[in-house]
Amino acid sequence: DGATEFVLDTRDLSIMSAFVDNSEVDCALAEPHEIFGSRLSIPLPARLSKKGGKAKVKVNYSASEKSSACAWLPPAQTAGKKKPFLFTQCQAIHARSL
């Protein structure tokens, strides 16, 4: 059988909207788990209940200050010593926060 929903792992994200094939859909963000974050469920159209169907999914979101995947180096730790540097670390457990 095919799929009825598209599920993503998230952590500390603000979900503004979700679209399937350019149509806005109501998505559900589960209560957060202390370690794993929150399950984001996006409903898929009935035509995808048949195996092999395809859809384009778009999620508008923003990361929070709690994002464990984002870190800053202060200016003193950068090559030019003038500006801070933002970097990301996307080990599997952190990638869900971007």
C-alpha atoms as a printed R data frame, in Angstrom:
   type eleno elety resid chain resno      x      y      z
1  ATOM     1    CA   ASP     A     1  0.000  0.000  0.000
2  ATOM     2    CA   GLY     A     2  0.979  3.645 -0.356
3  ATOM     3    CA   ALA     A     3  1.235  6.418  2.219
4  ATOM     4    CA   THR     A     4 -1.465  8.478  3.899
5  ATOM     5    CA   GLU     A     5  0.871 10.851  5.720
6  ATOM     6    CA   PHE     A     6  4.409 12.212  5.502
7  ATOM     7    CA   VAL     A     7  6.178 12.205  8.880
8  ATOM     8    CA   LEU     A     8  9.231 14.279  9.800
9  ATOM     9    CA   ASP     A     9 11.301 14.457 12.966
10 ATOM    10    CA   THR     A    10 11.575 18.012 14.288
11 ATOM    11    CA   ARG     A    11 13.038 19.685 17.341
12 ATOM    12    CA   ASP     A    12 12.299 23.191 18.595
13 ATOM    13    CA   LEU     A    13 10.938 24.376 15.228
14 ATOM    14    CA   SER     A    14  8.088 26.805 14.648
15 ATOM    15    CA   ILE     A    15  5.927 25.410 11.838
16 ATOM    16    CA   MET     A    16  4.144 28.164  9.921
17 ATOM    17    CA   SER     A    17  2.547 26.144  7.111
18 ATOM    18    CA   ALA     A    18  2.750 22.979  5.036
19 ATOM    19    CA   PHE     A    19  1.884 22.374  1.393
20 ATOM    20    CA   VAL     A    20  1.352 19.234 -0.667
21 ATOM    21    CA   ASP     A    21  1.485 19.793 -4.418
22 ATOM    22    CA   ASN     A    22  1.179 23.570 -3.836
23 ATOM    23    CA   SER     A    23 -2.026 23.233 -1.764
24 ATOM    24    CA   GLU     A    24 -1.868 24.213  1.896
25 ATOM    25    CA   VAL     A    25 -2.711 21.381  4.288
26 ATOM    26    CA   ASP     A    26 -3.261 21.187  8.032
27 ATOM    27    CA   CYS     A    27 -0.305 19.500  9.656
28 ATOM    28    CA   ALA     A    28  0.034 18.206 13.212
29 ATOM    29    CA   LEU     A    29  3.007 18.764 15.474
30 ATOM    30    CA   ALA     A    30  3.068 16.281 18.365
31 ATOM    31    CA   GLU     A    31  4.029 17.135 21.915
32 ATOM    32    CA   PRO     A    32  7.825 17.169 22.247
33 ATOM    33    CA   HIS     A    33  9.774 14.217 23.562
34 ATOM    34    CA   GLU     A    34 12.616 15.301 25.857
35 ATOM    35    CA   ILE     A    35 15.326 13.744 23.658
36 ATOM    36    CA   PHE     A    36 13.812 13.096 20.243
37 ATOM    37    CA   GLY     A    37 11.811 16.263 19.614
38 ATOM    38    CA   SER     A    38  8.394 16.349 17.947
39 ATOM    39    CA   ARG     A    39  6.755 14.341 15.193
40 ATOM    40    CA   LEU     A    40  5.419 16.500 12.341
41 ATOM    41    CA   SER     A    41  2.626 14.715 10.441
42 ATOM    42    CA   ILE     A    42  1.532 16.022  7.039
43 ATOM    43    CA   PRO     A    43 -1.529 14.411  5.420
44 ATOM    44    CA   LEU     A    44 -1.132 13.188  1.856
45 ATOM    45    CA   PRO     A    45 -3.816 13.109 -0.847
46 ATOM    46    CA   ALA     A    46 -5.825  9.911 -1.341
47 ATOM    47    CA   ARG     A    47 -4.222  9.328 -4.750
48 ATOM    48    CA   LEU     A    48 -1.004  8.495 -2.904
49 ATOM    49    CA   SER     A    49 -2.628  5.568 -1.149
50 ATOM    50    CA   LYS     A    50 -1.591  3.602 -4.230
51 ATOM    51    CA   LYS     A    51  2.001  2.450 -4.211
52 ATOM    52    CA   GLY     A    52  4.379  4.495 -6.371
53 ATOM    53    CA   GLY     A    53  2.573  7.849 -6.202
54 ATOM    54    CA   LYS     A    54  4.564 11.068 -5.901
55 ATOM    55    CA   ALA     A    55  3.909 14.453 -4.317
56 ATOM    56    CA   LYS     A    56  5.830 17.641 -3.640
57 ATOM    57    CA   VAL     A    57  5.864 18.594  0.068
58 ATOM    58    CA   LYS     A    58  6.916 22.021  1.328
59 ATOM    59    CA   VAL     A    59  7.132 23.109  4.970
60 ATOM    60    CA   ASN     A    60  7.593 26.735  6.017
61 ATOM    61    CA   TYR     A    61  9.320 26.869  9.383
62 ATOM    62    CA   SER     A    62 11.851 28.721 11.472
63 ATOM    63    CA   ALA     A    63 14.517 27.370 13.779
64 ATOM    64    CA   SER     A    64 14.674 28.601 17.348
65 ATOM    65    CA   GLU     A    65 17.453 29.806 19.588
66 ATOM    66    CA   LYS     A    66 17.339 26.321 21.134
67 ATOM    67    CA   SER     A    67 18.533 24.702 17.889
68 ATOM    68    CA   SER     A    68 21.173 22.191 18.924
69 ATOM    69    CA   ALA     A    69 22.499 22.100 15.350
70 ATOM    70    CA   CYS     A    70 23.502 25.782 15.281
71 ATOM    71    CA   ALA     A    71 26.503 27.205 17.070
72 ATOM    72    CA   TRP     A    72 28.407 30.468 16.971
73 ATOM    73    CA   LEU     A    73 32.108 31.151 17.213
74 ATOM    74    CA   PRO     A    74 32.836 34.518 18.767
75 ATOM    75    CA   PRO     A    75 34.925 36.957 16.666
76 ATOM    76    CA   ALA     A    76 38.065 36.121 18.655
77 ATOM    77    CA   GLN     A    77 37.900 32.522 17.362
78 ATOM    78    CA   THR     A    78 37.577 33.434 13.664
79 ATOM    79    CA   ALA     A    79 40.325 34.068 11.112
80 ATOM    80    CA   GLY     A    80 39.542 37.787 10.755
81 ATOM    81    CA   LYS     A    81 38.830 38.282 14.465
82 ATOM    82    CA   LYS     A    82 36.094 40.837 13.569
83 ATOM    83    CA   LYS     A    83 32.842 38.959 13.000
84 ATOM    84    CA   PRO     A    84 31.203 35.946 14.619
85 ATOM    85    CA   PHE     A    85 30.816 32.750 12.592
86 ATOM    86    CA   LEU     A    86 27.680 30.596 12.468
87 ATOM    87    CA   PHE     A    87 28.158 26.887 11.787
88 ATOM    88    CA   THR     A    88 25.924 23.860 11.841
89 ATOM    89    CA   GLN     A    89 26.533 20.324 12.986
90 ATOM    90    CA   CYS     A    90 24.070 17.878 11.537
91 ATOM    91    CA   GLN     A    91 24.603 14.609 13.259
92 ATOM    92    CA   ALA     A    92 21.300 12.775 13.040
93 ATOM    93    CA   ILE     A    93 20.022 13.910 16.440
94 ATOM    94    CA   HIS     A    94 20.779 17.604 15.683
95 ATOM    95    CA   ALA     A    95 19.599 17.830 12.056
96 ATOM    96    CA   ARG     A    96 15.951 17.796 13.137
97 ATOM    97    CA   SER     A    97 16.460 21.245 14.724
98 ATOM    98    CA   LEU     A    98 17.240 22.990 11.412
